[in-house]
Amino acid sequence: MTLEPLETSMTVGRVAIAASALSHSLFATFIVGSSLIGAITATCSYVTGKEWFSRLAKLIAFTLVLSTATISFLGVLLVFFLNMYWPQFWHRIFHVMFWPFIGEAALFLGEAIFAYAWYYLWEWGQHGWRQKMHLAFIWIAAGCALAAMFLIDITASYMLTPYPVHAAWENIFNPTMIHLDLHRWFGNLAWAGFALAAICAMRYLKADNGKDQRFFQQGTAFCFVIGYGALLIMPAVGYQYLLHLRYGQPQAFYTVMLGERSWLFDLVGLLYGLMILLGSLYVNRMMQAQQQYSSIYSGFFPFSFGIILLAVVVLGMPYHVQHVPGLNRFLDQEINPLGKMQPYKYFALSALVVFGFVNWLYAFRAFWKRRAHPLPAGWTKAHRAMASTAITLAGLTIIMLLAMGWVRESARAVNGYLIYDVMRLKDEDSTYTDTGRTSELAFPPLETRGKAVTP
């Protein structure tokens, strides 16, 4: 049976999938991270009995409900575009990943049910034995979200490093699956932490009374501490992920680290460094606002800020200058020695993590030992600067997440693959133009999995 061609450029399909998939992933990762942060916040409220923890948990519950409703629409839109623009790819990946897809859909339904129950039964669950049941709602929702992420990561990792055998377990536990999932654990916490901190910061800027200002300032600091701590762990897991990519799919590794998409990896490094830098500024302003600016920290911060700034410059430097779009018009130099990963960028990344961690310890201590009423009722320059920094951090996180997703996906697409060594971009040509190929010919049998498909 011949497929009816769309008579349009494949670029249209690529743009449609990129826009819908990246939008979907932003909300999906936020849901995973915010559900876990919400569960932690609700547990703190239950254990300590502090009213501001309960208020923050309800704010997180509201954002979780809105995000769940949004991702439902974006998920349907993504599947619609896959069926329209990439039908052969969708058929193949759905056939191979049938049970993970079914499991993910069921878990998303469970996450939505319990997240909605957590929010809409808020007053019902504030007394007696119902408190424990109400707390269980968000922990079950968080568990469903994490399990759903695990199943989706099976598909994402399989497309880049498919295991060259037919057994389902080898496809599931492919070379990069576990480390991709772990990397997303901390990436989701960082993104959700900074996003929730930004929401609290924006509410703080609009607050018109001292009580609301204190609450939103506390909420911003609490979510920042979680997001910044998770951000510092990401390089360790990311290194292991790249190591498995190097040996599991050397061509893709070369494309990302040294090839024509290496400039994207440099962009991710630059964004990561800027986030550590801004996080350090937030900690400094946090110490000033809390009036805990000790002589030790006053001497440490300028030194650490200088080291972090230098590390950001080194980490963002390209090694293959000719791969940076447009830069070759201004420079004849092809190689930048200072942009070499080993040893310069390793030292820069280590400095970011070490000094960032020390700053995180100061932030944690300042938050833990904060005064009962640390903020005055009026505005101060330091408090407004903290809010602006938190909002900027959330914006940088969005850009970094999109860039990281682009890095992973372009490692396949640049080399002409939809599923690495299994299905090529050219196998979808008949969807767009009348190439005279039938759907059967454009669709190689599953027995060819693990081997390059010749169009």
N, C-alpha and C positions, 0 to 999 in steps of 0.2 A: 504494500500500500504506500503510495507516494504522499509525502507530507506537503501540505499547501504552504509555499514559502511566504514569508512576511513582506518580501520585497523592500527591505530597509537595511540600513547598515548595522553590523554587529555592535558598533559603538553605542547605538541607542539601547540595546539590551544590556550592555556592560554598565552604562550610566544608571539605568533603571535599577539594576540589581545592587550596584554600589550604594546608591542613595537609600534604597529601602533596607538593605542589610545593615548598613552602618547605623542608620537611625534606630532600627530594631535592636541592634546590639547595645547601643547606649542605654536604652531603657531596660533591656534585659539585665545588663550588668548592674545597673542602679538598683533594680529590684532585689537581686541576690545580695548585694552588699547592704542595702538599707534594711532588708528583713532581718539579717543577722545583727546589725547595729540596733535595730528596734527590739529584738529579743534581749540583747544585753542591757539596753536601757530599761526595759520593762522589768527585768530581773533586779536591777539596781533599785528601782522604785519599790518593788515588792520587799526586798531585803531591808532597805534603809528607811522606807516610809516617807522619803522626802518628796514634797509636792512638785518640785521643779523637774524631777526625773519623770514623774507621771505626766506632766504637761508636755515634756519633750517627747515622750513615747507616743502620746496622742498625735503630736505634730508629724512624727515619722509615720504613724499609721495612716494619716490622711494622704501624705505624699505617696505612700505605698499603694493605696487604693487608686489614686489618679494614674500612677505609672502602670498598674496592672490593666486598667481600662485602655490606656494608650497602646500598650504593647500588643493587646489583642487585635486592635485594628492594624497595626504595623505588621504583625505576623501574617494576617490574612493577605495583606497587600504584597508581602514578600513571596508567599506561595503563588499568588496570582501571577506575579511577574515571572517567576520561575517556570510556571506552566506555559506562559505566553512566549517568553523570549528564549528559554533554555529547556525545551520539553524533553530532549533526549538525555541531557545531563540530569534533569530532575527524575526521569524514569530510572536511570541507572543508580543514582545515589539513594533514591527511595527503595529500590529493590535490595540494595546491599545493606542499608541502614533502616530497614522496616521496623524492627523491634525497638531500637533506640528512639526512633521518631514517635512510635506509639507510646512508649514509656514516658517520653518528655511531655507529650500532650496531656497524658493522664496526671503527671506530676504538676504541670502548670495549672490544671484545673483544681487540684488539691491545694496548691499554694494560693490561688485566687479565693477559694471558698474560705479557707482559714484566715487569710488576711482581711477579707471583708467581715468575717465574724469578729475578728479582733477589734476592728474599728466600730462597727455598728452595734456591737454588744458591750460597748465601753462602760456605760453606766450600770448595766446588769452585772458586770464582773468586778465591781469594786468592793464587794462585801462578802465576808464569810468564806465558805468553801469555794464559792464561785471565783474568787481571786486566782486560785491555783489553776482552775479550768481555763480562765481567761488568759493566764500566762502561757498555758500549754498551747493555745491557739497560735500565738506568734512563733513559738518554737517549732511547731509542726509546719507552719508556713515556711519558715526559714529552712527546715530540713528538706521540704519538697523543692524549694528553689535551688538549693545546693545540689540535690540529686538530679534535677532537670539540667542544671549546668553541666554536670558530669556527663550526661548522655549526649548533650549537644557538642561537648568537647570531643567526644568520640568521632563525630562526623567531621568537625573542623580539623582535627589532627589526621584523620584518615585521608582526607583530600590532599594533604601535603606529604605525608609519609605512609602510604598504604603498604600493609604487609603483603609480600608477594606469595600468599597462599590463599586457599579458599575457606579455611576454617574461620568461623565467626569470631572466636576468642582472639585469634591473631589480628583480625581486623580491628577489634575493639581495643585491645592493648597493644597498639602499634607503637613504634619507637618513641614518638613525642607526646603520646596521650597524657600520661600521668603528669609530666612536667608542665604541659600546657594548662591542665586543670589546676595545678598548684599555683602557677603564675597568675591565673585568673582569680583564684581565691583572694590573694593579696591585692591584685589590681582592682577587683570589685570593691574591696573594703576601702582602698584609697580613694577611688572615684566616689563612692557613696558617702564616705566621711567628709570629703571636701565639698561635695554637692550639698549635703545637709548643713554643713558649716556655712556655706554661702547663703542658703535659704534663711538660716537664723541671722546672718549678718545683714541681709536685706531687710528683714523684719526689724532688726535692731535700729537701722537707720531711719525707719519710719515710726518707731515707737515714740509716744508722746508722754510717757510717764516713767518714773524711776523703776517701778516694779517690773514693767515689761522690758526695760533696758537691761536690768540685771539678769533677767531670765534668758533673753536672747544672747547676751554676752556669754553667759555660762554655757548655753547650748552650742554656741559657735566654738568655744574653747574645747568642750567635751568631744565634739565631732572632729575637730581639727586634730586632737591628740590621737584619735583612732586612725584617721586617714594618713597622718604623717608617719605614724609608726608602721603601718602597712606598706607605705611607699618605700621605706628604708629596707624592707625585706625583699622587695621585688628583684633587685639585681642578682642576688644569690640564686634564686629559683630560675631567673631568666638565663643565667650563665649555663645552668644544667640543661635547660631547654635547647639552647643553641648548640651545646655539646652533642646532644642526641640528634639534633638536626644535621650536624656536620657529618656524623657517621651513618645516619639513616637516609639522608638525601643530600649528598655532597654538592650536586649542581645547584640546588636551591640555597644551600648555605653560602656558596660562592656568590650567587646573585645578590644575596642580602648583605654580606659582609664586605665583598671586594668588587662585585659586579656593578651593573648599571643602576641597580636600586640601592646601592650602599649609601647614597646621599640621604635616603629616607631613614636609614638606621642612625646616621649622624644627626638628623633632625630629632629623632626620638631621644638621643643622648643629650642634645641641647635642651630640649623641653624638660627632661628629667632633672638636669642640673639647675635650670631656672626654678623648678618647683622646690628643690632643696633650698635654694637661695632665698626664695620668698618665704618658705617655711621658717627659716632662721630669722628673717626679719619679723615675722609674726611672733615668734617666741620672744624676741627682744622687746617688742612693744607690749607683749603680754606681761613680761617681768616689770616693765615700767608702770603699766596700768595697775598691777597688783601691788606696787610699791615693794617689790622683793628684789630690787636691783642691788645685789651684793657687790662688794669690791672684787670678789673672785670672778663673777660673771662680767663685770664691767671691763676687766682685763682680758677675759677669754673671748668675748664676742667680736671685738674688732679683728683679732688674730684669726678666728675661725671664719669670719666673713671674708677676709682676704684670701684665705686658702680655698674656700668654697668658690669664690669668684674666679680664681685662677683655674680651678678644676672644671668649671663650667665652660670656660674658653677652650681648654684642651679637649674636653669630651665632645664639643660641638664641631671641632675641626675635621674637615674631610681628609682622607688619605689619598684617594684617587680623585684629584681635582677635576679631571675631565668628565667625571660622571655627574657633577653638579650642574643642573640645567642652567645654561646661560653664562656660567662662570668662565668657560673657556674663551669667551669673547674678550675678556679682560686680562686673562692670564695665559701665558704660554707654558707655564709649569704644569706637568702632569701629575707629579707626586709631591705631597707635602709630608716630609719626614716626621713632623711633630704630630701628625694625625694618625700615626701608626697605633694599632690597638695594643700591641705588646712592645714596650712596657708602658708607654705614656698614658694611654687611656685606662689601662688597668690601675695605674697609680691615681689617676684623676677620679675614677669611680670609687676606689677605696677611700680616698679623702672625703668624697661627698658622703659616703655611708657613715664613716667614723665620726666626722664632725657633725653631721646631721643627727646621729644618734645621741651625741652629747647634748646637743640643743634640745632633742626630744626629752631627754631626762630632766632638763631644767623646766621644760613646759609641763611635764607630768607632775613634777614637784610643786610648781606654782599653782597648778589647777587643784591638786590634792590638798594643799595647805592654804587655799584661798580663804579670805575672810567671809564671814556670813553676809556682809554687805560691802563687797569690794568696790562697787561703782557708785559714784555720785549720781544724783538725779539728772543733772545737766549734761550737756555734750562736752567732750574734751577732744583735743586733736589726736591724742594717742588712740582713743577708742574708735574714732572714725577711721583712722589709718588701719587699725586691726581689721575692721569690717571690710574695707576696700581690699586689703591683702587677701582675706579669705575668699572674696568674690573672684579676684584675679586667679587665685589658685584653682578654683573650680573651672574657670575658663581654660586654663592651661591643661588641666586634666582631660577635658573634652578633646582638645586638639591632639594630645599625646595618645589617647585611646584610639582615635581615628587613624593617626599615623601608624600606630602599632598594627592595627588591623590591615591597613594598606600594605605594610611591609610583608606580613604573612601571606596575604592573598596574591600580591604581585610576584612573590617568589615562584608561584605556579604560572600565573598568566604571562609573565615576561618570557618564560621558556616554552610557552605555547600549550600549557596543560590546563584542563579543568580539574582532572584528578591525576595527580602526578604518576607518570608511567602507565596509566590506565586509559585515560580519555583526553584527547586533545581538543583545543579550541576549533580546529578545522573539522572535527567530527560534527559540529553544529552548523556548518556552512549551509546545508540544505534547508535549515530553518529560516534562513534569511534570503537566500537567492535560489533560483531554480538551477541547480548544478547537474540535474539529470540523475542524481543519486536517489535511491529509494531509502525509506526509513530503515529498512533492514540492513542495507549496506552501510548506512551512516551509523549504525548501532552495532558495534562489535560485540560478539557473544561474551558472556561472563567468563568463559574459559580462558580468555586472553588477559584476565586481571593479573597484574604483576609483571606484564610485558608491555613494552611501548607499542601503542596502536598506530599502525601506519595508515594514513588516510588514503 
